Amino acid sequence: MTDSDTEPAWKQRALERSLRPAKLRAAQRVERFLQAAQSIMAEKGSTDFTVQEVVDRSRQSLRSFYLQFDGKHELLLALFEDALGQLADQIRIAIAGHTDPVQRLRMAVGLLFTSARSETAGQRPLFSDVAPRLSVSHPAEVMVAQAPVLNLLSDLMADATAADRLRPFVDPRRIARITMQTVMTFAQSGDGDTADDSISADEMWDFIAHGITNGG
């Protein structure tokens, strides 16, 4: 049992009220750092920037930065997680008007593929640089960042399974993870030597669909 479990309810409420302004200020500081980093990344088209550049752009202090982040890698992880959270929301909105579970899954895969291959200067480095590099150095944190998209794909896989549209052996969560990693890896690998070598979102889906759908 923790100390908070034994504290009177009124004291816990008082403590929460006293901490609320500090939490709000911390969230605002974090948001300013994220916006500054995103702005610099959009200008440079890469993650080749320093913590000091982010601090200067945000007009905050270096001390404040390190109170919020353990280092540049944690800032990049926050940007990556934020981007994937927004992407999951965009996919939900895009598929909301569709009822066929396989079509919804196909749209989700297509949107994930095109977003991971985005040519937008502020987005491309997150998928082409941050994700592969931090997957090696900080795999647990990257898995947490990927959770919004993974959870969405898992739900869509489960819906298709319930509708008897996937192969019997398919485990929704496991196949969702394999699908997400496959799509993002192919998208991040770039195009081939010629335009004819470029993989399209439709080809990506066909590849995945042949492995998981039952043709129904």
N, C-alpha and C positions, 0 to 999 in steps of 0.2 A: 504493500500500500504506500502511495506517495504522500508527501506532505499536503499537496493540493487536495487529495481525497479527504483529509481530515479537517481542512479549513472550513469554517462556517460559510454557507452560501453567500451571505451578505458581504463577507470579506473578499471572496472570489469575484463577486460582481464589482466591488469597489476597485479592486486591483485591475480588472479588465478595463474599467472606465478610465483609470489613470494612465494605462498603457496605450489606449486607443489613439490619442494625438501623436504619440511617438511612432506608432506603427504607420500612421498615415504619412507622416513626414518621411519616414524611411522608404515607403512605397513611391513617394514622389521623387526622391533622390534617385532611386533605382531607375525609374522611368526616364529621367533626364539623361542618365548614363546610357541607357539603351538607345534612346533617340539620337544621342550624339554619335554613338558607335555606328548606328545604322546610316546616319548621314555621311560619315567619313567613308564607310564601306561602299556606299552608292557612288561617291565621288571617285574613289580609287578602283572600284570593281574588284577589290580583293580584301583580304583580312590583314594586309601588310600595313598595320598601324600600331602605334604604341599606346600604352595605358595613359601616358602623359597627354597625348593628343586628344584622347577621349575626355580626360579631366578638363583640359583647356576648353574644348568645344562645349562641354556641359556647364562651364563656369562654376565648377565645384572644386573641392580640394582633393588632393591625393589621399589624405587620411580618410576622407569620406568614402572614396572609392573602395579602399581596403576594408572599411567597415561593412560594406555591402557585398564585396566579391573577394574571393581568395586569390584572384589573379585574372589575367586576360582570358585564360581558358574557360573560367567560370562565366565571364561576360559573354563569350562566344556561345557557350552552352545555353545561356539564358536567351540569347537571340534566336538560336536554333529551336529551342522549345517554344518560344513565342510564335515563330513562323509556322511550326507544325500545328500548334493549337489553332491558329487562324486558318490554316489549310483545312483542318478537320471541320471547322465551322463552315467554310466555303463549300466543301463537298456535301455536307448535310443539307445545305440550302439548295444546291444544284440537283440533288436526287430526290428532294422532298415531293416533287410532283409525279414521281414514277412509282409504280407498284410492283412491277416484275422484279423479283429478287436478284436474278442474274443480270438484268439490265442495270440495276442500281450498283451492283458490284463492278460491272464493266465500266460504268461512268466513274466510279471512285478510283479504279486502277488508272484510267486514262487521265484523270485530273492530277493524281499523284505523280504520274510519269511526266506530264507536261510542266508541272510546278517544279519538280526536281531538276528539270532541264531548262528552267527559266533562264532567259537571257537578260532579265532585269539585273542591273548592276548590284542592287542592294540585296538580291535574293541568291544569285548564282553562287557566290562564295560560300554561303551557308551549306549548300548541298554538295558542291564540287570540292570544297576544301575542308570546311569545319567537320562535316559528318564523317568522312573517311578517316581523317587524322585523329579526331577525338574518340572514334570507335575503337581505336587501338590503344590510346593512352588513358581514356576514361570510359570504358565500355558500360559500366553500371549507370553512369550519369547519362550517357547517350540513350540507353534503354528507357530511362525515365522521361527524357525529352521526347522520345518517339511514342510515348504512351497514348496521346490523343488520337493519332492516326491508327495505331495498332488496335486500340479499343474499337474504333469505328469499323475497321476492316473485319475484326472479330465478330462484331454484331451483324454485319452484312453477310459474312460467311455462315453464321448461325441461322439467319433468316433463310438463306438459300438451302441450307441443309434441312431445315424444318419443312421446306416446300418440296423436298425430295429432288432437288435440282443439282446436287453435288454427288460425287461418288461416295459410296457407303463408308469407305475407310477414312474419309476426311475428318480431321479434328479441327474445328473452326479456328481455335486460338493458334495452334501450331501452323496451320496452313496460312493464316493471316500474317504471321511473322515471316514465313518463307516468302510470301507474296510481296510484302512490304520491302524486305531486303533485296529481293530480285529486281523489283521495279526501280528502286532507288540506285542500286548498283549499275544497272544498265543505263539509266538516265544520266548518272554522273560520269560514265565512262566516255561520254562524248560521241561524236559521229565518227564514221569510218573515214577512209582516205578520200572517198568521193561521195557525192550527194546520193548515189545509188546505194551506198553502204549504210546510210542513216536509218536507224530503227524508228519506226513510227509507234504511236500509242496503240493503234489498232493491232500492229504486229506483236506488241508486247502483250496485249490482252489475249490474242489468239494462242500465244505460247503458253500462257497461264491457264487459259480455259481448257486446253487439251489435256491438262494434267488434273484438273479438279472437277470439271462438270461431267454430268452423265449423259449429256446430249439431249436432255429433256427440255 
